[in-house]
Amino acid sequence: MKDDIFIHVDDKLKSDSFKTSQIDRCVSCFNLFLEKDRGLAPSTRHRHCYFVHFFLLSIFGPRKIQINKITPQDIIDFILSYSEKRNAEATRNMVSSLRSFFRFLKIKNIIDSNFADFIPPIPCQRSDRLPEHLSKQELNKLLKSCNKKTVIGVRDYAILLMLSQLGVRSSEVIKLTLDDINWNRAEIIINGKGAKKIIHPLFQDLGEAFITYLKNGRPKCETRSFFVTTSSPFRGLSGPSSIGSIVCNALKRAGLNPRKKGAHILRHTLATQLLRQGASLHEVGQVLNHHHIDTTAIYAKVDFERLRLVARPWPKGAEFGGTK
């Protein structure tokens, strides 16, 4: 087992990070591994690095990092302390990041044992609530709330239409570039999770919305990002939260007040529509680019019409608590 976590970092990284703290250098090394070896998206790497930085700071503070001094009990105590003030989802994200970090240490031979085996899983309790979605009428109302006579309205309409027709994630809208659209073949390339590329058909009305945006909404600028800011300096939208704000503002303009107001509501809406049109859960999972069928299974709750077909009729003469 080795004390120096930087022993496997190349000379350039060490020289560039020499003036930074040991924790920052450690996290930089981890981030490089996530990018080069695992191909994770920037947002995912940022989340993992944030939690690892917090963990190391809590364990060592300003002292020298000595990974071989960490014990399983240290990890358990940190998780328990962290979870006392956070919800289950935040704790699961933190645990996932720690697991990834200790796997990295083992792969790079910085530690002899895989400490990830000592990190307990955090139970994931599925909500009994139905996935939040919009009806067809509400979706039309949402799209019509965009003032297509303005630059912002033209851009936001194209974004809302993309979200509702393709079921993409906010991060996938952000990552869309001018090079990802094949106009001749009417196809659009979506840069999904884990650097995976998915080809979707470019529907006519979505293609027309894109063309209108390129002609009347998108300013001339150097960035290849498809959707950009409406004020100078023109650049790609800052992150998934900016897409969530666009959806939230549109819901407010349309007078809609669902429980959850982020961009994911349009992803749920598409999944619900597909199921009610006869698509299977497997087909819906392919459209949404789900890795596991369990993720798609939550939408089975909203398909009331098809559930009625398999519901058994109530026995004649039966009452609650027994028979007549």
Buried (B, 14 or more C-beta within 10 A) or exposed (E): EBEEBBEBBEEEBBEEBEEEBBBBBBBBBBBBBBBEEBEBBBBBBEBBBBBBBBBBEEBBEEEEBBBEEBEEEBBEEBBEEBBEEEEEEBBBBBBBBBBBBBBBBBEBEBBEEBBBEBBEEBEEEEEEEEBBBBEEEBBEBBBEBBEBEEBBBBBBBBBBBBBBBBBBBBBBBBBBBEEBBEEEEEEBBBBBBEEEEBEBEBBEEBBEBBEBBBEEBBEEBEBEBBBBBBEEEBEBBEBBBBBBBBBBBBBEBBEBEBEEBBBBBBBBBBBBBBBBEEBEBEEBBEBBBBEEEEEBBBBEBBBEEEEEEEEEEEEEEEEEEEEE
